């Protein structure tokens, strides 16, 4: 039921160009954003593969646009589920710091910082969190940007620092995605 409530928000969050996807690119199967292509790969994914992957996000999206880094997490999830990896075998995290901190703010907090501009990221973050993706904000960046905990979208975690978050995630078996 909760997923049904998110669909209208996700439709808003999708870029207008999503209707004109490049040839061979399709949305889903899990998220309507993060389009992927079918690929005849020479590197098969073995049965039983589990992905524990951390992403690093420092750049804010242009005002009112979806953050490409957040969409990349959805694309990673979509392409692997489409390739047969069970959803339960995919654990993702994104460590947010620097200017990207504004992209994990509530719609009201975002609008206050962006002269009334609507956030395209609130629905994306909500959908990712609902699927178990950890969204972790660097506490040092939050302090530098005067971001209060109550301004964060539901489900966004606060870490002491991005460095701390990455170190802890690595100890928990996450690899760092270099993209």
Buried (B, 14 or more C-beta within 10 A) or exposed (E): EEEEEBEEBBEEBBEEEBEEEEEEEEBBEBBBBBBBEEEEEEEEEEEEBEBBBBBBBBEBBEBBBBBEBBBBBBBBBBBBBBBEBEEEBBBBBBBBBBBBBBBBBBBEBBBEBBEEBBBBBBBBBBBBBEBBBBBBBBBBBBEEBEBEEEBBBEBBBEBEBBEBBBEBBEEEEBEBBEE
